[in-house]
Amino acid sequence: MKKLIAAFALSLLPTLGFASAGPQTLSANIDLRDQASLQNGAKYFMNYCMGCHSLKYMRYNRMAADLGIDDITLRKTILVGDAKPGDPMTNAMRPEDGEKWFGVPSPDLTLVTRWRSPDWVYTYLKTFYADSTRPYGVNNLMFPSTAMPHVLADLQGLAQPIMAEHQGGTPMAESVGPAVGGKLNAAQYDAMVRDITAFLTYAGEPVQLERQRLGLYVLLFLGLLFIVAYLMKKEFWKDVH
């Protein structure tokens, strides 16, 4: 038993170490019941992210049905190129093109909020800053030396880093200042990033709300089953001394 507990504790160390590293994440505070937010997030994802990133485990028509998008709107504003409603949400970028342009292939984002977290994605999209040493002139607090350009810069603008000295006296970005030069103000950009995060969270587990709803019934059933089993146990053992 002691060996089992020790093995379990050791298995948690990498997770705990990863969670404690890096800057503080911001709370995305998403609501998967807010269909308008999910629709808005899907729109911005298709316009700004789909050129490089895919959602290959999601199909267009499944997304449209879940988000309340009618077939006409789906065909006119969401389908990419010659894609059909039943196709997976992939793009035309080849892995070798991503590696040539960005140094690494552009990852599929279907499960990004599950292997990172919604808060991580939300914070990542809010913490780009100017860095002339990087190929695309930007860096990121959550993912230092990121290969991704700041594709939302025309909406957010560009922020300057707030530097602090770290071990060895090396200055490093600790936080970012207010972004300037964007089409959206800070509150509008926050709302837009929250919508994108909500959409990616939905894409990572489209049945999450249904799972939670059914989970409540399962717990109620188990509670009633426990009561019945307990009463049966008392009845069977009442004559046993």
C-alpha positions in Angstrom: 0.0 0.0 0.0 2.8 2.4 0.9 4.5 1.7 -2.4 1.3 2.4 -4.3 0.9 5.8 -2.5 4.5 6.7 -3.2 4.1 5.8 -6.9 1.0 8.0 -7.1 2.7 10.9 -5.4 5.7 10.6 -7.8 3.3 10.6 -10.8 1.9 13.9 -9.7 5.3 15.7 -9.6 5.6 16.5 -13.3 2.1 17.9 -13.3 2.7 20.0 -10.2 5.9 21.3 -11.6 4.3 22.3 -14.9 1.4 24.0 -13.2 3.7 26.1 -11.0 6.0 27.2 -13.9 5.5 30.4 -15.9 3.4 33.5 -15.2 0.1 33.5 -13.4 -2.8 32.4 -15.7 -5.9 34.6 -16.0 -9.4 33.2 -15.5 -11.1 32.7 -18.8 -14.5 32.5 -17.0 -16.2 30.9 -20.1 -19.8 29.8 -20.2 -20.4 26.9 -22.6 -24.2 27.5 -22.3 -23.7 30.9 -24.0 -24.4 30.0 -27.6 -23.8 33.6 -28.9 -20.3 33.5 -27.4 -19.6 30.2 -29.0 -20.8 31.4 -32.4 -18.7 34.5 -32.1 -15.7 32.5 -31.1 -16.2 30.2 -34.1 -16.4 33.2 -36.4 -13.1 34.7 -35.2 -11.4 31.3 -35.2 -12.3 30.7 -38.8 -11.2 34.2 -39.8 -7.9 34.4 -37.9 -6.8 30.9 -36.9 -8.0 28.4 -39.5 -5.4 29.5 -42.1 -2.7 27.7 -40.0 -4.5 25.6 -37.4 -7.1 22.9 -37.9 -9.8 21.2 -35.8 -9.5 17.8 -37.5 -11.5 16.0 -34.8 -14.5 18.2 -35.4 -16.9 18.2 -38.4 -18.5 21.4 -39.7 -22.1 20.0 -39.6 -21.6 18.8 -36.0 -20.4 22.2 -34.9 -23.2 24.0 -36.8 -25.9 21.7 -35.1 -24.4 22.3 -31.6 -24.0 26.0 -32.0 -27.3 26.7 -33.7 -25.8 27.7 -37.1 -28.2 27.2 -40.0 -27.1 25.4 -43.2 -27.2 28.6 -45.3 -25.0 30.5 -42.9 -22.6 27.5 -42.6 -22.2 27.2 -46.3 -21.8 31.0 -46.9 -19.6 32.1 -44.0 -17.9 29.1 -42.4 -17.0 26.4 -44.9 -13.5 26.8 -46.2 -12.7 26.4 -50.0 -14.5 23.4 -51.4 -15.2 21.8 -48.0 -18.5 20.1 -47.5 -20.7 20.2 -44.3 -19.7 16.7 -43.3 -16.0 17.2 -43.7 -13.5 17.5 -40.8 -12.4 21.1 -40.1 -9.0 20.9 -41.7 -7.0 23.4 -43.8 -4.7 23.3 -46.8 -1.5 24.0 -44.9 1.0 21.2 -45.2 3.2 20.3 -42.2 6.3 21.1 -44.2 5.0 24.6 -45.0 4.4 25.3 -41.3 7.9 24.1 -40.5 9.3 26.3 -43.3 7.5 29.5 -42.3 7.4 29.1 -38.5 10.1 26.6 -37.7 7.6 24.0 -36.5 4.4 22.5 -38.0 1.3 24.4 -36.9 -0.5 22.1 -34.4 -4.1 21.0 -34.6 -6.1 22.8 -31.9 -9.0 20.5 -31.3 -7.7 19.4 -27.9 -5.6 22.4 -26.9 -7.8 23.4 -24.0 -7.7 19.9 -22.6 -3.9 19.4 -22.7 -3.3 23.0 -21.7 -6.4 24.6 -20.1 -9.0 27.2 -21.1 -7.2 29.7 -18.7 -3.9 29.0 -20.4 -5.2 29.6 -23.9 -7.0 32.8 -22.7 -3.9 34.1 -21.1 -1.7 33.2 -24.1 -3.9 35.2 -26.5 -3.7 38.2 -24.2 0.1 38.2 -23.4 1.8 38.8 -26.7 4.4 41.6 -26.6 6.9 43.3 -28.9 10.2 41.6 -29.2 12.6 42.7 -32.0 14.7 39.6 -31.5 12.0 37.2 -32.7 11.3 36.4 -36.4 7.8 37.9 -36.3 8.7 40.7 -33.9 6.6 39.3 -31.0 7.0 37.0 -28.0 4.6 35.6 -25.4 4.7 35.4 -21.6 2.9 32.0 -21.5 5.0 30.5 -24.3 8.5 32.2 -24.4 10.1 32.1 -27.9 6.8 31.2 -29.5 6.9 30.6 -33.2 3.4 31.9 -33.7 3.0 35.5 -35.0 0.4 37.7 -33.2 -2.4 37.1 -35.7 -4.8 39.2 -33.6 -2.5 42.2 -33.4 -4.7 44.3 -35.7 -7.5 43.8 -33.1 -5.6 44.1 -29.9 -2.6 46.3 -30.9 0.8 45.6 -29.6 2.0 45.7 -26.0 5.4 46.5 -24.6 7.0 44.1 -22.1 7.6 45.0 -18.5 11.0 43.7 -17.7 12.4 42.4 -14.4 15.8 40.9 -13.5 15.9 37.2 -12.9 18.6 34.8 -11.8 22.0 35.8 -13.0 20.8 39.4 -13.6 19.2 38.6 -17.0 16.3 40.8 -17.7 13.2 38.9 -18.7 9.6 39.9 -19.5 7.5 39.6 -16.3 4.3 41.2 -17.6 3.0 43.2 -20.4 1.8 46.8 -20.6 -1.4 48.1 -22.3 -1.7 47.2 -26.0 -1.9 50.2 -28.3 -2.9 50.5 -32.0 -5.7 47.9 -32.1 -9.2 48.2 -33.6 -10.7 46.9 -30.3 -10.5 48.5 -26.9 -9.3 46.3 -24.0 -12.7 45.2 -22.9 -13.8 44.3 -26.5 -10.6 42.3 -27.0 -11.0 40.5 -23.8 -14.5 39.5 -24.7 -13.4 38.3 -28.2 -10.5 36.2 -26.7 -12.9 34.7 -24.2 -15.3 33.7 -27.0 -12.4 32.0 -29.0 -11.4 30.2 -25.8 -15.0 29.1 -25.2 -15.2 27.8 -28.8 -12.0 25.8 -28.5 -13.2 24.4 -25.1 -16.4 23.3 -26.8 -14.4 21.8 -29.7 -12.3 19.8 -27.2 -15.3 18.1 -25.7 -18.6 18.8 -27.5 -20.6 16.6 -25.1 -19.3 18.3 -22.0 -22.7 19.9 -21.0 -24.5 16.6 -21.8 -22.0 14.7 -19.7 -22.5 16.9 -16.8 -26.3 16.7 -17.1 -26.2 12.9 -17.2 -23.7 12.8 -14.4 -26.2 14.4 -12.1 -28.8 11.7 -12.8 -26.1 9.0 -12.3 -25.3 10.4 -8.9 -28.9 10.5 -8.0 -29.4 6.9 -9.1 -26.4 5.7 -7.1 -27.7 7.6 -4.1 -31.0 5.8 -4.3 -29.3 2.5 -5.0 -27.2 3.0 -1.8 -30.4 3.6 0.3 -32.0 0.4 -1.2 -28.9 -1.6 -0.6 -28.5 -0.4 3.0 -32.1 -1.3 3.8 -31.7 -4.7 2.2 -28.5 -5.3 4.2 -30.4 -4.4 7.5 -33.2 -6.7 6.6 -30.9 -9.6 5.7 -28.8 -9.3 8.8 -31.3 -8.3 11.4 -31.5 -11.9 12.7 -27.8 -12.4 12.7 -26.2 -11.9 16.2 
